[in-house]
């Protein structure tokens, strides 16, 4: 959570994602992905980003074959 707050502070300071990543000891691609997936530079909100990450990490997740009939059809056909 604190890394997300630091990302927000870096954005407010006008820092690039590369500089924010350096300050956090993370890969620039990680910071860029985090920002882009959660509203971009203009809309990044660390608490909402954290809530979204927790929701996406919840288990159990539905099986891809149970959710996607196109994928199920392809797997069945290829067996």
Number of C-alpha atoms within 10 A of each C-alpha: 11 10 15 20 16 16 28 21 14 17 19 11 10 12 14 16 22 16 17 24 21 13 13 15 9 14 13 17 12 13 22 18 12 19 23 14 12 18 13 14 17 12 11 20 17 21 13 13 19 16 12 13 13 10 10 10 10 8 7 6 8 8 8 10 13 9 10 10 11 10 13 14 11 11 11 9 8 7 5
